[in-house]
Every structure is written in C-alpha cells, then in structure tokens.
Amino acid sequence: MTAIDVGLLLIRLVLGATMLMHAWNHWFGGGGIAGTAGWFEGLGLRPGRVHAWASVAAELAAGFGLILGLLTPFACAAAIGTMAVAGIVAHRKNGFFVFRDGYEYVLMIAVTGAALALTGPGRASLDHGFGIVLDGGVGLLVAAVGGLGGTALLLATSWRPDREPAREPSSTGS
C-alpha cells in the first residue's frame, strides 16, 4: 500500500465515522427520531418524521459505504446530499463560520466527499478488492449529480420554510 492509499483510507474512515455519528445523533440523540422530526419540521422539512428517517438511512449508507470503500461515489453522494440540505436549510443564513452555526463544517464534509469520489477509495477498499472502478470524472459525476440532484429534488418537493407574515400597511390617517 502506498502513502496515498493510507491517506485515502484515513479520509474514508474519518468521513465515514462522522456520517455514522450524524445518523446516531438523528436516531438516538436529542429526543430520538421524534426530536429530529420536530427540528426538521421547524426548519421547514415536511413531513419531519419521513425526513428524520431518511437522514438516518442516508447517513448510515454513507458512513458504512465510506468506511468499507464500497460503491464509494454513491456513499459520497449520500454525504454530499445530506450536507447540502443541512447547509441550505439550517446553516446558510448564519454565514460561513461554524462557531456561528454557519455552513463551514457541512461544506468541508461535502467537498471532501466530492474529492474522494474523484480520487477513488484507494487500494484498502472493497471497491478495489471487487474490481469496481468508479473514480475520476465518472466518480465525481455520480457523487455530484446524486448528491446535489437529490438535494434539489428534496428541497423542491418537501422544503416549506415558514414565511414571515405579511405586515399590515400602516395607517397614515385620513
């Protein structure tokens, strides 16, 4: 194994473990699925319970796929998609920096997923062991179209953020 293969393995392990922890938190943390569903509803994702379970499933698939290096561009697509939704729905309005609850963190995860899809998972992966070659432009295309396409579809069909109520025109007296 080369240094590049070890580096790709480390990236996959950390990114995969991070996605698994996201799934764990959505499933069991902060009130479990009901708490996650309520939070998602508050962000405008409706129905919240469906999105809570969908996030758990996508993040589990991403996490295990990345750790194992199995169908890596698809695992990257799941990471990109969930982070793009989080970035747009929850963090965009807060600016860049994570310490202000901005999109810095989710951007790093998504771009790391895209870069991994482009480079491939390395030799220490099930993709390599099974002879699955989906890297380079094809890998990036699968990850980007799958992740960002899924994001666009989800937002178009399910994101209904609360709008501020229209203000009554002020009376100028007459």
C-alpha positions as CSV (number, residue, x, y, z in Angstrom):
1,M,0.0,0.0,0.0
2,T,1.3,3.5,-0.9
3,A,1.1,6.6,1.3
4,I,-1.7,7.8,-1.0
5,D,-3.7,4.6,-0.2
6,V,-3.2,5.1,3.5
7,G,-4.2,8.8,3.2
8,L,-7.4,7.8,1.3
9,L,-8.2,5.2,4.0
10,L,-7.8,7.7,6.7
11,I,-10.1,10.2,4.9
12,R,-12.7,7.4,4.4
13,L,-12.5,6.3,8.0
14,V,-13.0,9.8,9.4
15,L,-15.6,10.9,6.9
16,G,-17.5,7.6,7.3
17,A,-17.3,7.7,11.1
18,T,-18.6,11.3,11.1
19,M,-21.6,10.3,8.9
20,L,-22.3,7.4,11.3
21,M,-22.3,9.7,14.2
22,H,-24.7,12.1,12.4
23,A,-27.0,9.1,11.9
24,W,-26.7,8.1,15.5
25,N,-27.5,11.6,16.7
26,H,-30.5,11.9,14.4
27,W,-31.7,8.4,15.5
28,F,-31.0,8.5,19.3
29,G,-29.8,11.9,20.3
30,G,-31.9,15.0,21.3
31,G,-35.2,13.2,21.6
32,G,-34.6,10.5,19.1
33,I,-36.5,10.4,15.8
34,A,-39.3,12.4,17.3
35,G,-36.9,15.2,18.4
36,T,-35.2,15.1,15.0
37,A,-38.5,15.2,13.2
38,G,-39.6,18.2,15.3
39,W,-36.3,20.0,14.5
40,F,-36.7,19.2,10.8
41,E,-40.3,20.4,10.8
42,G,-39.1,23.7,12.4
43,L,-36.6,24.1,9.5
44,G,-39.4,23.6,7.0
45,L,-38.8,20.0,6.0
46,R,-42.2,18.3,5.8
47,P,-43.1,15.7,6.9
48,G,-40.4,15.8,9.6
49,R,-40.7,12.2,10.6
50,V,-40.1,11.0,7.0
51,H,-37.1,13.3,6.7
52,A,-35.7,12.2,10.1
53,W,-35.7,8.5,9.0
54,A,-34.4,9.4,5.5
55,S,-31.5,11.3,7.0
56,V,-30.7,8.3,9.3
57,A,-30.8,5.9,6.3
58,A,-28.7,8.2,4.0
59,E,-26.1,8.8,6.7
60,L,-25.8,5.2,7.7
61,A,-25.4,4.2,4.0
62,A,-22.8,7.0,3.5
63,G,-20.9,6.0,6.7
64,F,-20.7,2.3,6.1
65,G,-20.0,2.7,2.4
66,L,-17.2,5.1,3.1
67,I,-15.6,3.0,5.8
68,L,-15.7,-0.1,3.7
69,G,-14.9,1.7,0.5
70,L,-17.9,0.1,-1.2
71,L,-19.6,1.9,-4.1
72,T,-17.7,4.9,-2.9
73,P,-19.1,7.5,-5.2
74,F,-22.7,6.6,-4.1
75,A,-21.6,6.8,-0.5
76,C,-20.1,10.2,-1.3
77,A,-23.3,11.2,-3.0
78,A,-25.2,10.5,0.3
79,A,-22.7,12.6,2.3
80,I,-22.9,15.4,-0.2
81,G,-26.7,15.4,-0.4
82,T,-27.3,15.4,3.4
83,M,-24.7,18.1,3.9
84,A,-26.0,20.2,1.1
85,V,-29.5,20.0,2.6
86,A,-28.2,20.9,6.0
87,G,-26.1,23.8,4.6
88,I,-29.0,25.3,2.7
89,V,-31.8,24.7,5.2
90,A,-30.1,25.1,8.6
91,H,-26.7,26.9,8.2
92,R,-26.7,29.2,5.1
93,K,-28.4,32.1,6.9
94,N,-25.8,32.1,9.6
95,G,-22.8,32.8,7.3
96,F,-19.6,30.8,6.8
97,F,-18.1,30.2,10.3
98,V,-19.1,27.1,12.2
99,F,-18.8,28.9,15.6
100,R,-21.7,31.0,14.4
101,D,-23.6,27.8,13.3
102,G,-22.6,28.6,9.7
103,Y,-22.0,26.2,6.8
104,E,-18.2,25.8,7.1
105,Y,-18.4,22.3,8.6
106,V,-21.0,20.9,6.2
107,L,-19.2,22.4,3.3
108,M,-16.0,20.6,4.3
109,I,-17.8,17.3,4.5
110,A,-19.4,17.7,1.1
111,V,-16.2,18.9,-0.7
112,T,-14.2,16.1,1.0
113,G,-16.8,13.6,-0.3
114,A,-16.6,15.1,-3.8
115,A,-12.8,14.9,-3.8
116,L,-12.9,11.3,-2.6
117,A,-15.3,10.4,-5.4
118,L,-12.9,12.0,-7.8
119,T,-9.7,10.2,-6.5
120,G,-11.3,6.9,-5.7
121,P,-11.2,5.0,-2.4
122,G,-7.7,3.6,-2.7
123,R,-6.4,0.0,-2.5
124,A,-7.6,-0.6,1.0
125,S,-11.3,-0.7,-0.1
126,L,-13.9,-3.3,-1.1
127,D,-14.2,-1.4,-4.4
128,H,-10.6,-2.2,-5.2
129,G,-11.0,-5.8,-4.0
130,F,-14.1,-6.4,-6.2
131,G,-12.6,-4.5,-9.1
132,I,-15.2,-1.8,-9.0
133,V,-13.7,1.2,-10.8
134,L,-15.8,4.4,-10.4
135,D,-13.4,7.2,-10.0
136,G,-12.1,10.2,-11.9
137,G,-14.7,12.1,-13.8
138,V,-17.3,9.3,-13.6
139,G,-16.9,9.0,-9.8
140,L,-17.3,12.8,-9.4
141,L,-20.2,12.9,-11.7
142,V,-22.0,10.1,-9.8
143,A,-21.4,11.8,-6.5
144,A,-22.2,15.4,-7.6
145,V,-25.3,14.5,-9.6
146,G,-26.6,12.0,-7.0
147,G,-25.9,14.3,-4.0
148,L,-26.9,17.7,-5.5
149,G,-29.7,16.2,-7.6
150,G,-31.1,14.6,-4.6
151,T,-30.8,17.8,-2.7
152,A,-32.6,19.8,-5.4
153,L,-35.4,17.2,-5.6
154,L,-35.8,17.1,-1.8
155,L,-35.9,20.8,-1.4
156,A,-38.3,21.3,-4.4
157,T,-40.8,18.7,-3.1
158,S,-40.5,19.0,0.7
159,W,-39.0,22.2,1.9
160,R,-41.6,24.6,3.0
161,P,-40.0,27.2,5.3
162,D,-42.3,29.4,7.3
163,R,-42.6,32.8,5.7
164,E,-42.8,35.9,7.8
165,P,-46.4,37.0,7.8
166,A,-47.2,39.9,5.6
167,R,-47.3,43.1,7.6
168,E,-50.4,45.2,7.6
169,P,-49.8,48.5,5.9
170,S,-49.5,51.3,8.5
171,S,-52.4,53.7,8.7
172,T,-51.5,57.3,7.8
173,G,-54.8,58.6,8.9
174,S,-57.4,60.1,6.6
